Amino acid sequence: MQGEDRMLRREGPSAGEAGIVLPPGLLQPFLLRFRREDLHIMAFFSGHPDYEAVEAMIRYRGDVTPSIRAILTRHDQRQIDHVNDDDLSAEGRGVTRQTCRRDIALAVKTLPGRRHARLEFISHAGEPVVLDLTTAGEPDEKRSGVSDPGSHSPDTSLPMMCRRASALAAPQTAVFVGGQRFEVPVKISAGPFVAHEGYYTEGHTFGAIRAGTIGYRLMKRPARMAVGEEWILDSDGRKITYRIESRDLDGKRHIAREYAPPEFIEAFAAGERLRITRIGCQADGGLDLAFPKSGRFSLAMDGEMIVSGSAAVKRQAEADIITLSPTQPDWAVAREVRVTCSRDGDRWTATTTIGGG
């Protein structure tokens, strides 16, 4: 054990070694979000003085009622979330992004050769908003893949979105804000086929690192990094427990969070610190933030790597700063993630900024 202790006292991973080493007492500083959805509907529209797009990410609950996050995108690319359930409200806790609770009406129909969806809610500013979308054909797996978020919310999110089967919008699709109709621009016009800049997706996966702040008091930490030992955190009155569930022969610990949604950490002990190699959301794949070797990170959903780049941890003044700098794909490069971690007694604060935020 003495040899192992000497090895674990290193300040950081050696060349080529997986993981990032966190400060003592810091467990998981990243604002990770993940959700599998049954539907995603969206339309761009022109002529409104403030907004340019409306969309909704929809998952049907066990009672078949929809859990919905409806999003309005402004011309300056800021986005406002409108949500209709407690879990989605909780996802807005601590993040920089604006979130408000609303009742949201949704009607979806399967028609011969097409789909129809009508979404209705009251905006954050009190405006009635309606997205009435009819597809130009059946959702097609040929239109599956990773979505490019463009410049939407460039300083509040590093998002990843995957489509299973999608269709474009038909000409009758429209958006109404405050009772006024706004047209959806033409995207494709090829002879008799005309499709507009709206999208209907069946099977949608969303993951993100959000900008915002995590704060907690460290109420208990492991006396030693043994199976069954726990970290107990008090986050604004919420008790959150992380437990070491198992240890591999190579010393890697598997740590699980006992607070929904599920979260899993793989790490090596480094004295009082952890060398994190992976953080996962959901037991069945979900979102994975991994550090496969020194100085590198990757983000994957359901086993498919989507974003990768360089990772660094440095001490600056009284804070430790974790920087994730995407190098691929191109749309992610401008969304550098910077997590500033500071400690005041038994309280940790981790503040994430993204891009130029």
ChimeraX attribute file (.defattr): number of C-alpha atoms within 10 A of each C-alpha:
attribute: neighborCount
match mode: 1-to-1
recipient: residues
	/A:1	6
	/A:2	7
	/A:3	7
	/A:4	12
	/A:5	12
	/A:6	11
	/A:7	13
	/A:8	19
	/A:9	13
	/A:10	13
	/A:11	15
	/A:12	18
	/A:13	17
	/A:14	12
	/A:15	9
	/A:16	11
	/A:17	15
	/A:18	22
	/A:19	26
	/A:20	27
	/A:21	25
	/A:22	24
	/A:23	18
	/A:24	12
	/A:25	19
	/A:26	21
	/A:27	20
	/A:28	16
	/A:29	19
	/A:30	21
	/A:31	21
	/A:32	22
	/A:33	17
	/A:34	22
	/A:35	19
	/A:36	16
	/A:37	19
	/A:38	17
	/A:39	23
	/A:40	22
	/A:41	26
	/A:42	23
	/A:43	25
	/A:44	20
	/A:45	22
	/A:46	14
	/A:47	11
	/A:48	16
	/A:49	8
	/A:50	11
	/A:51	19
	/A:52	19
	/A:53	23
	/A:54	23
	/A:55	21
	/A:56	23
	/A:57	23
	/A:58	23
	/A:59	20
	/A:60	13
	/A:61	10
	/A:62	7
	/A:63	6
	/A:64	8
	/A:65	11
	/A:66	20
	/A:67	21
	/A:68	26
	/A:69	24
	/A:70	26
	/A:71	19
	/A:72	22
	/A:73	19
	/A:74	18
	/A:75	14
	/A:76	12
	/A:77	17
	/A:78	17
	/A:79	21
	/A:80	20
	/A:81	23
	/A:82	25
	/A:83	25
	/A:84	19
	/A:85	16
	/A:86	10
	/A:87	12
	/A:88	19
	/A:89	16
	/A:90	10
	/A:91	16
	/A:92	18
	/A:93	15
	/A:94	15
	/A:95	19
	/A:96	18
	/A:97	18
	/A:98	14
	/A:99	22
	/A:100	16
	/A:101	17
	/A:102	18
	/A:103	12
	/A:104	19
	/A:105	14
	/A:106	16
	/A:107	11
	/A:108	13
	/A:109	11
	/A:110	11
	/A:111	12
	/A:112	8
	/A:113	10
	/A:114	16
	/A:115	20
	/A:116	18
	/A:117	17
	/A:118	18
	/A:119	21
	/A:120	18
	/A:121	21
	/A:122	18
	/A:123	20
	/A:124	16
	/A:125	6
	/A:126	9
	/A:127	13
	/A:128	15
	/A:129	21
	/A:130	22
	/A:131	25
	/A:132	20
	/A:133	27
	/A:134	26
	/A:135	26
	/A:136	24
	/A:137	17
	/A:138	18
	/A:139	21
	/A:140	14
	/A:141	15
	/A:142	10
	/A:143	14
	/A:144	18
	/A:145	14
	/A:146	14
	/A:147	12
	/A:148	15
	/A:149	14
	/A:150	10
	/A:151	14
	/A:152	17
	/A:153	21
	/A:154	22
	/A:155	22
	/A:156	26
	/A:157	27
	/A:158	25
	/A:159	22
	/A:160	22
	/A:161	19
	/A:162	21
	/A:163	21
	/A:164	19
	/A:165	19
	/A:166	25
	/A:167	25
	/A:168	27
	/A:169	31
	/A:170	24
	/A:171	20
	/A:172	14
	/A:173	24
	/A:174	23
	/A:175	23
	/A:176	18
	/A:177	18
	/A:178	12
	/A:179	11
	/A:180	11
	/A:181	16
	/A:182	18
	/A:183	19
	/A:184	25
	/A:185	18
	/A:186	15
	/A:187	12
	/A:188	12
	/A:189	10
	/A:190	7
	/A:191	6
	/A:192	5
	/A:193	10
	/A:194	15
	/A:195	23
	/A:196	24
	/A:197	20
	/A:198	29
	/A:199	22
	/A:200	27
	/A:201	26
	/A:202	19
	/A:203	19
	/A:204	24
	/A:205	22
	/A:206	19
	/A:207	23
	/A:208	18
	/A:209	22
	/A:210	24
	/A:211	26
	/A:212	21
	/A:213	20
	/A:214	20
	/A:215	19
	/A:216	21
	/A:217	20
	/A:218	19
	/A:219	14
	/A:220	15
	/A:221	18
	/A:222	16
	/A:223	10
	/A:224	11
	/A:225	20
	/A:226	15
	/A:227	15
	/A:228	12
	/A:229	17
	/A:230	21
	/A:231	20
	/A:232	20
	/A:233	22
	/A:234	16
	/A:235	15
	/A:236	10
	/A:237	9
	/A:238	10
	/A:239	14
	/A:240	17
	/A:241	17
	/A:242	21
	/A:243	22
	/A:244	22
	/A:245	16
	/A:246	15
	/A:247	17
	/A:248	9
	/A:249	6
	/A:250	7
	/A:251	13
	/A:252	16
	/A:253	24
	/A:254	18
	/A:255	23
	/A:256	20
	/A:257	20
	/A:258	15
	/A:259	12
	/A:260	9
	/A:261	14
	/A:262	12
	/A:263	21
	/A:264	22
	/A:265	23
	/A:266	21
	/A:267	25
	/A:268	23
	/A:269	21
	/A:270	23
	/A:271	18
	/A:272	17
	/A:273	22
	/A:274	25
	/A:275	25
	/A:276	25
	/A:277	22
	/A:278	21
	/A:279	21
	/A:280	23
	/A:281	22
	/A:282	16
	/A:283	11
	/A:284	9
	/A:285	13
	/A:286	21
	/A:287	28
	/A:288	25
	/A:289	23
	/A:290	23
	/A:291	24
	/A:292	17
	/A:293	18
	/A:294	20
	/A:295	21
	/A:296	21
	/A:297	25
	/A:298	20
	/A:299	24
	/A:300	19
	/A:301	22
	/A:302	13
	/A:303	12
	/A:304	13
	/A:305	14
	/A:306	16
	/A:307	23
	/A:308	22
	/A:309	19
	/A:310	17
	/A:311	21
	/A:312	16
	/A:313	19
	/A:314	13
	/A:315	12
	/A:316	9
	/A:317	8
	/A:318	11
	/A:319	16
	/A:320	18
	/A:321	20
	/A:322	23
	/A:323	21
	/A:324	21
	/A:325	23
	/A:326	24
	/A:327	16
	/A:328	13
	/A:329	12
	/A:330	10
	/A:331	16
	/A:332	24
	/A:333	16
	/A:334	17
	/A:335	24
	/A:336	22
	/A:337	26
	/A:338	24
	/A:339	24
	/A:340	22
	/A:341	23
	/A:342	19
	/A:343	19
	/A:344	9
	/A:345	8
	/A:346	11
	/A:347	17
	/A:348	20
	/A:349	19
	/A:350	24
	/A:351	21
	/A:352	27
	/A:353	22
	/A:354	24
	/A:355	19
	/A:356	12
	/A:357	15
